[in-house]
Amino acid sequence: MRWNTPNVLTLLRIVLIPVFILAYYLPYSWARPVATVLFILAALTDWLDGYLARRLNQMSAFGAFLDPVADKLMVVSALVLLATDPRIQAQVISVRLFTLVVIIIIGREITVSALREWMAELGRRARVAVSIVGKLKTIGQMVAIPFMIYRQPLWGAPVFLIGELLLYLAAALTLWSMVVYLKAAWPTLSRSVDGR
């Protein structure tokens, strides 16, 4: 593994996960803002490590592997915290809808990761490269989650409700992007199933 700036930023994102979880659970008034800032910091390093890897020509196999893992660990950790928090359950439009949305997002991440691994084994990973819909989905999640973590109105704006609605939009984009990836991979998958 090469210790370059993009890889260090990716590792920092993973190190931030337990710190973020600890901050989320601390029983102090400043804990939620700190947890929000930590999540935003992690989201910014996600953009920054990719930008620097391309700009400095420091792309590596390790970074290509670890970057999406770090992203998914951070998002899934935050979603599980939100879905299991009684304070959040008391604020959402519908607990069942919110839980379903969290399951959809996590389920999609597992499905697409497995699909990419399968396609890589067949030498066709490029067919399921990140699409614009996938990028929009990620942006939606990275904006929605800190709003829901912070929860308190800001300058009169209903921060939590905005975050919740953005998360539902991200879930719709999540399903859409999964369909795009499955459609792109289907010719290869159907040939593999048929044995041809």
Stockholm file with secondary structure:
# STOCKHOLM 1.0

chainA/1-196         MRWNTPNVLTLLRIVLIPVFILAYYLPYSWARPVATVLFILAALTDWLDGYLARRLNQMSAFGAFLDPVADKLMVVSALVLLATDPRIQAQVISVRLFTLVVIIIIGREITVSALREWMAELGRRARVAVSIVGKLKTIGQMVAIPFMIYRQPLWGAPVFLIGELLLYLAAALTLWSMVVYLKAAWPTLSRSVDGR
#=GR chainA/1-196 SS CCCCHHHHHHHHHHHHHHHHHHHHHCCSTTHHHHHHHHHHHHHHHHHHHHHHHHHTTCCCHHHHHHHHHHHHHHHHHHHHHHHHCHHHHTTSSCHHHHHHHHHHHHHHHHHHHHHHHHHHHTTCGGGGCCCHHHHHHHHHHHHHHHHHHHCSCBTTBCHHHHHHHHHHHHHHHHHHHHHHHHHHHHHHHHHHHHTC
#=GC SS_cons         CCCCHHHHHHHHHHHHHHHHHHHHHCCSTTHHHHHHHHHHHHHHHHHHHHHHHHHTTCCCHHHHHHHHHHHHHHHHHHHHHHHHCHHHHTTSSCHHHHHHHHHHHHHHHHHHHHHHHHHHHTTCGGGGCCCHHHHHHHHHHHHHHHHHHHCSCBTTBCHHHHHHHHHHHHHHHHHHHHHHHHHHHHHHHHHHHHTC
//
